[in-house]
Amino acid sequence: MRRADRLFRIVEYLKARRQVVTAKSLSRKLEVSVRTIYRDIADLGASNVPIIGEPGVGYLLDKNYVVRPLMFDIEELDALMLGAQMVESWGDKGLIKAAHQAIDKITSVLPESLQQEIAETFLFSLPTQVKPVITIDFTAARRAIRSKNYVKFSYTREDGQVSTRRVRPLCLAFFGPVWLLLGWCEMRDDFRNFRLDRMYKMKITKDCFQDEKGKRLQDYKELKC
């Protein structure tokens, strides 16, 4: 993480919380040493960021400090908070972490009245005992979709038959409690949905693919509409 990003994250994290935050908790959150946090806090103070506190005790950010304006109404905030809770229930570690960071960013720049509304939310997505089974690297799958790299994996069909597939990954879709990878399968020469709980030994190849009419996500959507 770049130092500038880390400083911004510290401000966001402090802004989103009403209680004293220790340097140790910040170091765990940002995966740096406590000494680094002390230096960062000192640098923020030198830049006129109103952080109150001292080493060994903890830190608070002046509640009136505004990072940047954001325009959300309470209905939009309800939707975002509920969505983040759903990600926590159904996403992988990478998505859960990203959801927490996004909520910290949003909360840190809200007026105090809206922060109070969030703290007193009455919408909840409760944890469930039925967790999605993901047998591949979910983060790697998302990366392959963005970079347009072919993926190769072993796939077990419902009847137990195992095959090796080479696929253009196009999107990930959640049909609770199952995650699916939609892709263009070279073996079938067609679109296929693959259950992540039946995929094994996935590798991102070095081969990239270009968008080709008839094999794109938008083509799949048109077929289903």
RAZI-V712225 format. One record per backbone hydrogen bond with DSSP energy under -1.0 kcal/mol. NH is the residue of the N-H (numbers start at 1). CO is the residue of the C=O. If there is no record, write none. Layout:
BEGIN
{{NH & CO} {NH & CO}}
END
This chain:
BEGIN
{{6 & 2} {7 & 3} {8 & 4} {9 & 5} {10 & 6} {11 & 7} {12 & 8} {13 & 9} {14 & 10} {15 & 11} {16 & 12} {17 & 14} {21 & 59} {26 & 22} {27 & 23} {28 & 24} {29 & 25} {30 & 26} {31 & 27} {32 & 27} {37 & 33} {38 & 34} {39 & 35} {40 & 36} {41 & 37} {42 & 38} {43 & 39} {44 & 40} {45 & 41} {46 & 42} {48 & 45} {49 & 44} {51 & 49} {52 & 60} {54 & 58} {57 & 54} {58 & 54} {59 & 21} {60 & 52} {62 & 50} {65 & 62} {77 & 73} {78 & 74} {79 & 75} {80 & 76} {81 & 77} {82 & 78} {83 & 79} {84 & 80} {85 & 81} {86 & 82} {87 & 83} {88 & 84} {89 & 85} {90 & 86} {91 & 87} {96 & 92} {97 & 93} {98 & 94} {99 & 95} {100 & 96} {101 & 97} {102 & 98} {103 & 99} {104 & 100} {105 & 101} {106 & 102} {107 & 103} {108 & 104} {110 & 107} {115 & 111} {116 & 112} {117 & 113} {118 & 114} {119 & 115} {120 & 116} {121 & 118} {131 & 129} {135 & 196} {138 & 136} {141 & 137} {142 & 138} {143 & 139} {144 & 140} {145 & 141} {146 & 142} {147 & 143} {148 & 144} {149 & 144} {150 & 207} {151 & 167} {152 & 203} {153 & 165} {154 & 200} {155 & 163} {156 & 198} {157 & 161} {160 & 157} {163 & 155} {165 & 153} {167 & 151} {168 & 184} {170 & 182} {171 & 182} {173 & 180} {175 & 178} {178 & 175} {180 & 173} {181 & 194} {182 & 171} {183 & 192} {184 & 168} {185 & 190} {186 & 166} {189 & 185} {190 & 185} {192 & 183} {194 & 181} {196 & 179} {198 & 195} {200 & 154} {203 & 152} {205 & 150} {209 & 148} {215 & 212} {220 & 216} {221 & 217} {222 & 218} {223 & 219} {224 & 220} {225 & 221}}
END
